[in-house]
Amino acid sequence: MGQAHTGFNATTEEPRRKRPDETKPNHVLLFTIINPMYPITVDVLHTICQSSGQVLRIVIFKKNGVQAMVEYPLIQTLGLSR
């Protein structure tokens, strides 16, 4: 008979992919916009986020509405934008 693959390592019973430690702070802010009323663009997000500090990068993708990741140079900047 064939073997079934469950996505777990047989020796450790842990998932193959581990999530990064969520307690560690990072300098990326995730926006989730559900049912946007107007187009969400890089320019719109940059205008919103630049008041908190320098924005390094913005990535927009469609998943559960619209999601965007905004990267700041410093973790301390994120505290201001929340």
FIKOLZA-526400 format. One record per atom (N, C-alpha, C): residue in one letter; x negated, y, z. Coordinates in Angstrom, 3 decimals, decimal comma, padded with zeros to 6 digits. Atoms other than C-alpha are relative to their C-alpha. Example, Ala and Ser with C-alpha at 12.3 -4.5 7.8 and 13.67 -1.06 7.14 Angstrom:
BEGIN
@res: a | px: -000,890 | py: -001,190 | pz: 000,000 .
@res: a | px: -012,300 | py: -004,500 | pz: 007,800 .
@res: a | px: -000,900 | py: 001,200 | pz: 000,000 .
@res: s | px: 000,820 | py: -001,190 | pz: -000,060 .
@res: s | px: -013,670 | py: -001,060 | pz: 007,140 .
@res: s | px: 000,770 | py: 001,090 | pz: 000,730 .
// end
This chain:
BEGIN
@res: m | px: -000,830 | py: -001,187 | pz: 000,000 .
@res: m | px: 000,000 | py: 000,000 | pz: 000,000 .
@res: m | px: -000,876 | py: 001,252 | pz: 000,000 .
@res: g | px: 000,719 | py: -001,267 | pz: 000,031 .
@res: g | px: -001,036 | py: 003,645 | pz: -000,459 .
@res: g | px: -000,036 | py: 000,655 | pz: 001,365 .
@res: q | px: 000,109 | py: -000,726 | pz: -001,255 .
@res: q | px: -002,081 | py: 006,005 | pz: 002,292 .
@res: q | px: 000,762 | py: 001,312 | pz: -000,092 .
@res: a | px: -000,690 | py: -001,286 | pz: -000,072 .
@res: a | px: -000,014 | py: 008,971 | pz: 003,368 .
@res: a | px: -000,941 | py: 001,041 | pz: 000,572 .
@res: h | px: 000,830 | py: -001,089 | pz: -000,504 .
@res: h | px: -001,779 | py: 012,272 | pz: 003,869 .
@res: h | px: 000,884 | py: 000,972 | pz: 000,761 .
@res: t | px: -000,822 | py: -000,849 | pz: -000,851 .
@res: t | px: -000,450 | py: 014,331 | pz: 006,723 .
@res: t | px: -000,555 | py: 001,404 | pz: 000,143 .
@res: g | px: 000,602 | py: -001,319 | pz: -000,190 .
@res: g | px: -002,819 | py: 017,301 | pz: 006,564 .
@res: g | px: -000,770 | py: 000,094 | pz: 001,296 .
@res: f | px: 000,732 | py: 000,014 | pz: -001,254 .
@res: f | px: -004,458 | py: 016,262 | pz: 009,830 .
@res: f | px: -001,224 | py: -000,887 | pz: -000,144 .
@res: n | px: 001,207 | py: 000,805 | pz: -000,034 .
@res: n | px: -007,924 | py: 014,921 | pz: 010,432 .
@res: n | px: 000,254 | py: -001,167 | pz: 000,939 .
@res: a | px: -000,329 | py: 001,187 | pz: -000,785 .
@res: a | px: -007,558 | py: 011,351 | pz: 011,713 .
@res: a | px: -000,816 | py: -000,099 | pz: 001,278 .
@res: t | px: 000,832 | py: 000,137 | pz: -001,190 .
@res: t | px: -010,397 | py: 011,707 | pz: 014,224 .
@res: t | px: 000,302 | py: 001,045 | pz: 001,060 .
@res: t | px: -000,217 | py: -001,058 | pz: -000,986 .
@res: t | px: -009,461 | py: 014,996 | pz: 015,877 .
@res: t | px: 001,456 | py: 000,418 | pz: 000,134 .
@res: e | px: -001,419 | py: -000,371 | pz: 000,001 .
@res: e | px: -005,732 | py: 015,342 | pz: 015,073 .
@res: e | px: 000,206 | py: 001,519 | pz: -000,045 .
@res: e | px: -000,145 | py: -001,445 | pz: 000,169 .
@res: e | px: -006,281 | py: 019,032 | pz: 014,226 .
@res: e | px: 000,282 | py: 000,285 | pz: -001,476 .
@res: p | px: -000,216 | py: -000,369 | pz: 001,405 .
@res: p | px: -005,064 | py: 020,764 | pz: 011,066 .
@res: p | px: -001,336 | py: 000,248 | pz: -000,695 .
@res: r | px: 001,238 | py: -000,209 | pz: 000,762 .
@res: r | px: -007,684 | py: 020,973 | pz: 008,315 .
@res: r | px: -000,381 | py: 001,468 | pz: -000,040 .
@res: r | px: 000,263 | py: -001,434 | pz: 000,029 .
@res: r | px: -007,346 | py: 024,740 | pz: 008,053 .
@res: r | px: 000,286 | py: 000,562 | pz: 001,371 .
@res: k | px: -000,190 | py: -000,637 | pz: -001,303 .
@res: k | px: -007,824 | py: 026,622 | pz: 011,271 .
@res: k | px: 000,274 | py: 001,474 | pz: -000,214 .
@res: r | px: -000,268 | py: -001,435 | pz: 000,056 .
@res: r | px: -006,378 | py: 030,061 | pz: 011,766 .
@res: r | px: -001,107 | py: 000,740 | pz: 000,728 .
@res: p | px: 001,003 | py: -000,786 | pz: -000,719 .
@res: p | px: -008,810 | py: 032,773 | pz: 012,752 .
@res: p | px: 000,532 | py: 000,363 | pz: 001,383 .
@res: d | px: -000,372 | py: -000,344 | pz: -001,368 .
@res: d | px: -008,815 | py: 033,704 | pz: 016,403 .
@res: d | px: 000,768 | py: 001,318 | pz: -000,005 .
@res: e | px: -000,854 | py: -001,189 | pz: 000,079 .
@res: e | px: -005,906 | py: 036,145 | pz: 016,641 .
@res: e | px: -000,258 | py: 001,001 | pz: 001,114 .
@res: t | px: 000,278 | py: -000,936 | pz: -001,076 .
@res: t | px: -007,244 | py: 037,708 | pz: 019,828 .
@res: t | px: -001,139 | py: 000,949 | pz: -000,352 .
@res: k | px: 001,081 | py: -000,880 | pz: 000,411 .
@res: k | px: -010,220 | py: 039,221 | pz: 018,029 .
@res: k | px: 000,577 | py: 001,179 | pz: -000,782 .
@res: p | px: -000,499 | py: -001,144 | pz: 000,759 .
@res: p | px: -009,518 | py: 042,767 | pz: 016,855 .
@res: p | px: -000,665 | py: 000,079 | pz: -001,367 .
@res: n | px: 000,593 | py: -000,234 | pz: 001,311 .
@res: n | px: -010,051 | py: 043,613 | pz: 013,214 .
@res: n | px: 000,431 | py: 001,369 | pz: -000,489 .
@res: h | px: -000,245 | py: -001,351 | pz: 000,506 .
@res: h | px: -009,865 | py: 046,726 | pz: 011,090 .
@res: h | px: 000,932 | py: 000,006 | pz: -001,211 .
@res: v | px: -000,974 | py: 000,082 | pz: 001,085 .
@res: v | px: -007,080 | py: 045,663 | pz: 008,713 .
@res: v | px: 001,398 | py: 000,047 | pz: 000,584 .
@res: l | px: -001,381 | py: -000,148 | pz: -000,436 .
@res: l | px: -003,472 | py: 046,702 | pz: 009,169 .
@res: l | px: 000,908 | py: -000,581 | pz: -001,073 .
@res: l | px: -000,922 | py: 000,625 | pz: 000,944 .
@res: l | px: -000,710 | py: 044,644 | pz: 007,550 .
@res: l | px: 001,351 | py: 000,699 | pz: 000,079 .
@res: f | px: -001,321 | py: -000,599 | pz: 000,107 .
@res: f | px: 002,430 | py: 046,431 | pz: 006,379 .
@res: f | px: 000,927 | py: -001,010 | pz: -000,664 .
@res: t | px: -001,030 | py: 000,798 | pz: 000,652 .
@res: t | px: 005,592 | py: 044,469 | pz: 005,570 .
@res: t | px: 001,201 | py: 000,896 | pz: -000,213 .
@res: i | px: -001,129 | py: -000,865 | pz: 000,352 .
@res: i | px: 008,288 | py: 046,441 | pz: 003,753 .
@res: i | px: 001,065 | py: -000,886 | pz: -000,625 .
@res: i | px: -001,095 | py: 000,839 | pz: 000,490 .
@res: i | px: 011,560 | py: 044,566 | pz: 003,321 .
@res: i | px: 001,043 | py: 000,907 | pz: -000,632 .
@res: n | px: -000,975 | py: -000,783 | pz: 000,758 .
@res: n | px: 014,021 | py: 045,915 | pz: 000,744 .
@res: n | px: -000,419 | py: 001,456 | pz: -000,157 .
@res: p | px: 000,421 | py: -001,397 | pz: 000,175 .
@res: p | px: 012,049 | py: 049,024 | pz: -000,223 .
@res: p | px: 000,996 | py: 000,767 | pz: -000,866 .
@res: m | px: -000,956 | py: -000,836 | pz: 000,717 .
@res: m | px: 014,224 | py: 051,876 | pz: -001,444 .
@res: m | px: -000,648 | py: 000,711 | pz: -001,187 .
@res: y | px: 000,725 | py: -000,599 | pz: 001,111 .
@res: y | px: 011,534 | py: 053,235 | pz: -003,762 .
@res: y | px: -001,312 | py: -000,764 | pz: -000,167 .
@res: p | px: 001,227 | py: 000,767 | pz: 000,243 .
@res: p | px: 008,315 | py: 051,864 | pz: -005,301 .
@res: p | px: -001,081 | py: 000,291 | pz: 001,048 .
@res: i | px: 001,105 | py: -000,132 | pz: -000,947 .
@res: i | px: 005,518 | py: 051,238 | pz: -002,822 .
@res: i | px: -001,283 | py: -000,075 | pz: -000,819 .
@res: t | px: 001,225 | py: -000,079 | pz: 000,787 .
@res: t | px: 002,269 | py: 052,340 | pz: -004,440 .
@res: t | px: -001,193 | py: 000,241 | pz: 000,920 .
@res: v | px: 001,218 | py: -000,283 | pz: -000,746 .
@res: v | px: -001,315 | py: 052,719 | pz: -003,338 .
@res: v | px: -000,016 | py: 001,463 | pz: 000,443 .
@res: d | px: -000,025 | py: -001,428 | pz: -000,350 .
@res: d | px: -000,855 | py: 056,503 | pz: -003,407 .
@res: d | px: 000,927 | py: 000,275 | pz: 001,177 .
@res: v | px: -000,946 | py: -000,193 | pz: -001,110 .
@res: v | px: 002,182 | py: 056,333 | pz: -001,096 .
@res: v | px: -000,623 | py: -000,485 | pz: 001,304 .
@res: l | px: 000,608 | py: 000,542 | pz: -001,215 .
@res: l | px: 000,387 | py: 054,096 | pz: 001,416 .
@res: l | px: -001,207 | py: 000,818 | pz: 000,438 .
@res: h | px: 001,162 | py: -000,814 | pz: -000,350 .
@res: h | px: -002,783 | py: 056,184 | pz: 001,245 .
@res: h | px: 000,432 | py: 001,300 | pz: 000,672 .
@res: t | px: -000,511 | py: -001,239 | pz: -000,606 .
@res: t | px: -000,789 | py: 059,340 | pz: 002,011 .
@res: t | px: 000,450 | py: -000,252 | pz: 001,438 .
@res: i | px: -000,479 | py: 000,332 | pz: -001,348 .
@res: i | px: 000,811 | py: 057,638 | pz: 005,022 .
@res: i | px: -001,169 | py: -000,290 | pz: 000,934 .
@res: c | px: 001,066 | py: 000,511 | pz: -000,866 .
@res: c | px: -002,407 | py: 056,096 | pz: 006,342 .
@res: c | px: -001,176 | py: 000,944 | pz: 000,184 .
@res: q | px: 001,182 | py: -000,849 | pz: -000,099 .
@res: q | px: -004,990 | py: 058,809 | pz: 005,719 .
@res: q | px: 000,034 | py: 000,946 | pz: 001,193 .
@res: s | px: -000,073 | py: -000,879 | pz: -001,169 .
@res: s | px: -003,701 | py: 060,909 | pz: 008,624 .
@res: s | px: -000,628 | py: -000,645 | pz: 001,235 .
@res: s | px: 000,623 | py: 000,708 | pz: -001,120 .
@res: s | px: -005,122 | py: 058,230 | pz: 010,954 .
@res: s | px: -001,507 | py: -000,088 | pz: -000,143 .
@res: g | px: 001,439 | py: 000,089 | pz: 000,227 .
@res: g | px: -008,576 | py: 058,295 | pz: 009,400 .
@res: g | px: -000,290 | py: -000,457 | pz: -001,413 .
@res: q | px: 000,429 | py: 000,414 | pz: 001,323 .
@res: q | px: -010,574 | py: 057,212 | pz: 006,396 .
@res: q | px: 000,552 | py: -001,383 | pz: -000,329 .
@res: v | px: -000,509 | py: 001,284 | pz: 000,483 .
@res: v | px: -008,987 | py: 054,379 | pz: 004,384 .
@res: v | px: -001,023 | py: -000,549 | pz: -000,992 .
@res: l | px: 000,979 | py: 000,611 | pz: 000,900 .
@res: l | px: -011,435 | py: 051,990 | pz: 002,738 .
@res: l | px: 000,643 | py: -000,672 | pz: -001,195 .
@res: r | px: -000,569 | py: 000,842 | pz: 001,046 .
@res: r | px: -009,134 | py: 049,729 | pz: 000,756 .
@res: r | px: 001,479 | py: -000,225 | pz: 000,273 .
@res: i | px: -001,423 | py: 000,332 | pz: -000,103 .
@res: i | px: -005,459 | py: 049,066 | pz: 000,065 .
@res: i | px: 000,302 | py: -001,089 | pz: -001,026 .
@res: v | px: -000,414 | py: 001,091 | pz: 000,887 .
@res: v | px: -004,092 | py: 045,836 | pz: -001,383 .
@res: v | px: 001,500 | py: -000,180 | pz: 000,184 .
@res: i | px: -001,454 | py: 000,174 | pz: -000,032 .
@res: i | px: -000,401 | py: 045,460 | pz: -002,269 .
@res: i | px: 000,347 | py: -001,296 | pz: -000,714 .
@res: f | px: -000,475 | py: 001,215 | pz: 000,651 .
@res: f | px: 001,309 | py: 042,158 | pz: -003,025 .
@res: f | px: 001,442 | py: -000,254 | pz: 000,400 .
@res: k | px: -001,412 | py: 000,285 | pz: -000,255 .
@res: k | px: 004,858 | py: 040,855 | pz: -003,194 .
@res: k | px: 000,115 | py: -001,348 | pz: 000,692 .
@res: k | px: -000,234 | py: 001,206 | pz: -000,790 .
@res: k | px: 005,686 | py: 038,334 | pz: -000,486 .
@res: k | px: 000,957 | py: 000,415 | pz: 001,103 .
@res: n | px: -001,023 | py: -000,395 | pz: -000,982 .
@res: n | px: 008,840 | py: 038,548 | pz: 001,619 .
@res: n | px: 000,254 | py: 001,504 | pz: -000,082 .
@res: g | px: -000,126 | py: -001,435 | pz: 000,227 .
@res: g | px: 009,544 | py: 041,969 | pz: 000,166 .
@res: g | px: -001,306 | py: 000,481 | pz: -000,589 .
@res: v | px: 001,307 | py: -000,508 | pz: 000,429 .
@res: v | px: 006,357 | py: 043,983 | pz: -000,271 .
@res: v | px: -000,897 | py: -000,003 | pz: 001,221 .
@res: q | px: 000,975 | py: -000,057 | pz: -001,075 .
@res: q | px: 003,274 | py: 043,528 | pz: 001,861 .
@res: q | px: -001,236 | py: 000,716 | pz: -000,501 .
@res: a | px: 001,217 | py: -000,717 | pz: 000,346 .
@res: a | px: 000,162 | py: 045,648 | pz: 001,923 .
@res: a | px: -000,984 | py: -000,116 | pz: 001,148 .
@res: m | px: 001,067 | py: -000,001 | pz: -000,993 .
@res: m | px: -003,152 | py: 045,385 | pz: 003,711 .
@res: m | px: -000,794 | py: 001,279 | pz: -000,192 .
@res: v | px: 000,754 | py: -001,244 | pz: 000,034 .
@res: v | px: -004,881 | py: 048,632 | pz: 004,586 .
@res: v | px: -001,227 | py: -000,196 | pz: 000,877 .
@res: e | px: 001,246 | py: 000,190 | pz: -000,736 .
@res: e | px: -008,528 | py: 048,458 | pz: 005,630 .
@res: e | px: -000,580 | py: 001,347 | pz: 000,409 .
@res: y | px: 000,637 | py: -001,184 | pz: -000,565 .
@res: y | px: -010,102 | py: 051,072 | pz: 007,873 .
@res: y | px: -001,453 | py: -000,338 | pz: 000,339 .
@res: p | px: 001,401 | py: 000,285 | pz: -000,326 .
@res: p | px: -013,831 | py: 051,438 | pz: 008,604 .
@res: p | px: -000,213 | py: -000,371 | pz: 001,465 .
@res: l | px: 000,180 | py: 000,218 | pz: -001,422 .
@res: l | px: -013,379 | py: 051,358 | pz: 012,384 .
@res: l | px: 001,273 | py: -000,558 | pz: 000,635 .
@res: i | px: -001,137 | py: 000,561 | pz: -000,713 .
@res: i | px: -011,132 | py: 049,345 | pz: 014,673 .
@res: i | px: 000,727 | py: 001,094 | pz: 000,780 .
@res: q | px: -000,602 | py: -001,063 | pz: -000,802 .
@res: q | px: -010,543 | py: 052,466 | pz: 016,783 .
@res: q | px: 001,011 | py: 000,806 | pz: -000,824 .
@res: t | px: -000,919 | py: -000,733 | pz: 000,875 .
@res: t | px: -008,812 | py: 054,090 | pz: 013,785 .
@res: t | px: 001,382 | py: -000,642 | pz: 000,024 .
@res: l | px: -001,278 | py: 000,697 | pz: 000,013 .
@res: l | px: -006,082 | py: 051,424 | pz: 013,902 .
@res: l | px: 000,878 | py: 000,374 | pz: 001,181 .
@res: g | px: -000,791 | py: -000,380 | pz: -001,161 .
@res: g | px: -005,000 | py: 052,442 | pz: 017,375 .
@res: g | px: 000,794 | py: 001,268 | pz: -000,248 .
@res: l | px: -000,673 | py: -001,252 | pz: 000,315 .
@res: l | px: -004,055 | py: 055,842 | pz: 015,991 .
@res: l | px: 001,152 | py: -000,196 | pz: -000,976 .
@res: s | px: -000,991 | py: 000,140 | pz: 001,068 .
@res: s | px: -001,984 | py: 054,480 | pz: 013,108 .
@res: s | px: 001,177 | py: -000,875 | pz: 000,373 .
@res: r | px: -001,091 | py: 000,901 | pz: -000,381 .
@res: r | px: 000,243 | py: 052,052 | pz: 014,980 .
@res: r | px: 001,170 | py: 000,740 | pz: 000,428 .
// end
